[in-house]
Amino acid sequence: MPTLLIPPVLRPFTNGLDRVEVAATTVDQAVGALEERFPEAGTRLRQAVARRYVIMSIDGQDVRDHGGGQAALSPTQELHLLWAVAGG
């Protein structure tokens, strides 16, 4: 199964897990599976994506360049959730 790599900001909502395996073949399905298992983490991830606070990548490739939510995931791939860092 593909694995989502959970950033520190979401770990309080995944019982501290830094990786979550999901039954999914696309990015959208992976996010849905996360939301089903950890509703608050999924909701916060969707809000962050909508506000462009997070970039998702597969094998170092931005999913926005490969079909967005419809980007394919193989069973051995990892979906990285890269959270934006604010500062000044």
TIMI-347520 format. One record per residue: x, y, z of N, C-alpha, C, O, CB in turn. Coordinates in steps of 0.1 Angstrom, whole numbers, plus 5000, padded with zeros to 4 digits. Glycine has a CB too. Example, Ala and Ser with C-alpha at 12.3 -4.5 7.8 and 13.67 -1.06 7.14 Angstrom:
2
513249435078512349555078513249675078514249675085511349555090512849785071513749895071512950005079513450115080514149945057
***
This chain:
88
500849885000500050005000500950125000502050135006499050005012500450234993501250364994501250415008500450385016500550464985502250495011502450545024502450705024503150765015503850505030501650765033501750905034502750935045502650885056500250965038503651035042504551075052503951205059503751305052505951115046503651185071502951285079503851395085504751355092502051225090503651525082504451625087504151645102503051615107504251765079505051705109504851725124503651795127503051765138506051795129503151895119501951975122500751885123499751925129501852085112500751775116499551685115499651565125498651505128499351635102500751545131500951425139500051425152499651315156502351415143499751535158498851535169497451475165496751425174498651675175497151475152495851425148495951285142494951235137495251525138497151225142497351085137497851005148498550905146498251085125497551035161498050965172499650955172500250865177497550825173500251065167501751075167502350995156503650995155502251015180501650935147502250855136502850955126502351055123501150775129504050915121504750995111504550935097504950995087506251005114504050815096503750745084502350675085502050615096504850645080501650675074500350615074500150545061500250605050499150715077500050405061499750335049498250345046497450345054500150185051497950365033496650385028496350295016497250265008496350525025495150245015494650165003494150274993493050324994493550065007495050304984494750404974495550384961496650334961494950544980494950434950495750434937495950574932496550594922494950344927495350674938495550814934495750894947495450854958494250864926496251024945496451114956495151144963495051144975497151244950494051174955492751204961492351084970491751104981491751234950492450964965492050844973492950834986492350804997492150724965494150874985495050864997494650965007494550935019496550894993494351085003493851195012492551145018492251165030493651325005491651095010490351045015490550935025489850925036489450995004491450845023491750735032492250785046491950735056492750635026493150885045493650955057492551015065492451005077494751055053491651085057490551155064489551055070488951085081489751245054489350945064488550835070489050785083488350765092488250725059490350765083491050705095491250805106491050775117492350635091491650925101491951035111491251165106491851245099493551065112489951175109489151285103489751425105489751505096487751285110490251455117490751595119492051615110492251725105491151615134492851515109494051525101493651555086494251635080494951405102492751475082492251495068491651625065491951685055491251385064490851675074490251805073491251915073491252005064489251835085492251905082493352015082494152005069494652105064494251995094494451885064495151875052494451935040495052005032495451725049493151905039492351965028492352115029492452185019490951905028492152165041492252315042493552375038493652475032491852355057494652305042495952355039496252345024496852435018497052265046495752245017495852235002495152344996495652414987495352094997493852375000493052474995493752614996493652704987491652485001494452635007495152765009496552765004497252865006495152795024496952654998498352644992499352645003500452695001498552754982499052585015500052585026500852455025501852435033499352595039500552365016501152235016501352195001500552224992500352125023502552124999502752074985502951924987503551874997504152134979502251844978502351704979503351654968503251704956500951634978504151564971505051514961505151364961505051304972506451574962505451304950505651154949507051144942507251194931504551084940507951074949509251054943509951184939510551194929509250964931509751284947510351414945509651504934510151614931511751394941508551454929507851524918506551584924505751514930507551424906506351714922505151784926503951724919503951714907505251934923502951674927501751614921500951704912500251664903500851564932501151834914500451934906500851924891500151964882500652074911502151884889502651864876502351724870502751704858504151884876501651644877501351504873499951464875499651354879502351414880499051554873497651524874496951564886495751534888497451374872497651634895497051674908496451564916497151464918495851774905495251574920494651474928494451334921494251234928493251514933494451344908494351214900495651154898495751044891493651244887496751214903498151144901498151004906497650984917499251234908498650914899498650774903499650744914500750804914498950684891499250654923500150604933500350454932499350384931499650644947501550404932501750264932501850214946502050294955503050224923501750084948501750034962503050064970503050064982501549884962504150084963505450104969505850254971506850284976506550034962504950344966505350484966504950554979504050514987504650554955505650664982505450744993504950884989505450944979506650765002503850934995503351064992503851155003503451145015501751064991504651245000505251345009504351465010503951525000506651385005504051505023503251625025504251725031504651725042502051595036504551825022505551935026504752055030504152125022506451955014504852085043504052205048504952325047506152325049503752175063504252435043504952565042505352615056504752585066503952675035506452685056506952745068506852895067507352955057508452705071506252955077506053105077507153165086507553105095504653145081507453285083508353355091508653495086508153535075509653275092509553565092509853695087511153745091511553855088508853795092
***
